[in-house]
């Protein structure tokens, strides 16, 4: 190897070595390209270097991305292309991109392909050119072009070393782009996990994380902070009037309106359906009330939807750390409970009244434990049979939820329902009972036992926009005849929202589900309202039935209820039938069905068929008539 060849090999080695160092240091793609060009010129001693990326436009242009050396406007001249049909597409860069192979111009003075750039190259002292393809992510995406000041440069040894450098550069570009794609994918996953796609706001999971951080900071600094939960009033009616598409658009407008009412450090989240939450960085109850007033004022101006001006009202509940809870779940549940109190307040907001008594702490702990019990399917399904008084045959059963607490044992049903009602857990609890009841109906039908199961639902369930769809979905899941599911609603729940209850019950009844009014006689419903409801049965409250044999007033109330129901073509169930005497009294008054300990106390649903085989009560034949009402 002569001295000239040795010089060329050494400079190629220097370029390769400097390029490797650049690959290790570069933090971004543009920085990598610029540093690589500088290494070729300033370290290795080549006259000029530039990197161009192939464009997929009509002209197939090559866009210069970085350069170093004696350029002095060279790249601002009519640019190169990788289009073979044009003269400017036959240079070193165009050939390298098009063929995917190195292309050498040995002498710019004599090479016919270099004619478009000959004059400018000569003026700048460029004598020979090497175009090296950059294979990025499996395809040639550009070229590294190197100019030497002497002709006949880039012999085989030099070419191999510089080709290795170009491959390293292409690898570095690919690695940086892969890293960017990974970051983008991670960010997308993070947004999917922590942000609601409809509103673009942080979701409940993000709220929990921010709450955990806020609690930790507050404990360190011995300070308090408020959490607000906001529920849009009667949003279900807006859904029904405008349709879900327009209602979703309205939600997308509400979020920015709320955000404008808040300070920069106040955190806004969308936590589902028609609910938002606001976490304030610090302050007391009055600070929370001030934020609530700001939010309510922001909603004073109507929103435009479907060409209409829509008034949106809200109720806001406020909970405070540490007075109302020391963990995210406790604060959210208490703010949610306060929000329901706010619905009956003229101000539109309410602060949770809770204290730190032992009983209150116990109930708060039960809230979190009940939530986990529902999620982890740790509840128990019990049922209490109903029988036709005239025939003595079983005609159905009421589904009841039981909770065997690991420390407190079997919890009282009234306490479980009360906790669920006060905290918003009644929604998932009701769906658990309906799903479990339909699963049990399916098992009974498989065993040849077709018997309807009745499930109690609350006023809050009836107000849910998707309640009917959820019930329909559960029926489809288990392939259950809708006539085997009975929905019972207390009279007092009906009177909370008569119009909404009527619409929901009408849709359920149209599906073939039997509707019953529970605890009838305690809710002061009017006869005219009762006539409009799609009701099949009335269940006389047990407070009247149990005293029927010893109290004339109770007997009169029961008799009047039975006569009223029969005049409306409704069936009557007497609940709380404890003995044969009450059974016989109900029979004499013309009551249709009975339920109570005289048949049996509530028993685990999986033990029902075995109990029935051993009991004196025959299983009635289940039928569905044209009206959709079950009979036995």
Order of alpha helices (4+ residues) and beta strands (2+ residues): alpha-alpha-beta-beta-alpha-beta-alpha-beta-beta-alpha-alpha-beta-alpha-alpha-beta-beta-alpha-beta-beta-beta-alpha-beta-alpha-beta-beta-beta-beta-alpha-alpha-beta-alpha-alpha-beta-alpha-alpha-beta-alpha-beta-alpha-alpha-beta-alpha-beta-beta-alpha-beta-beta-beta
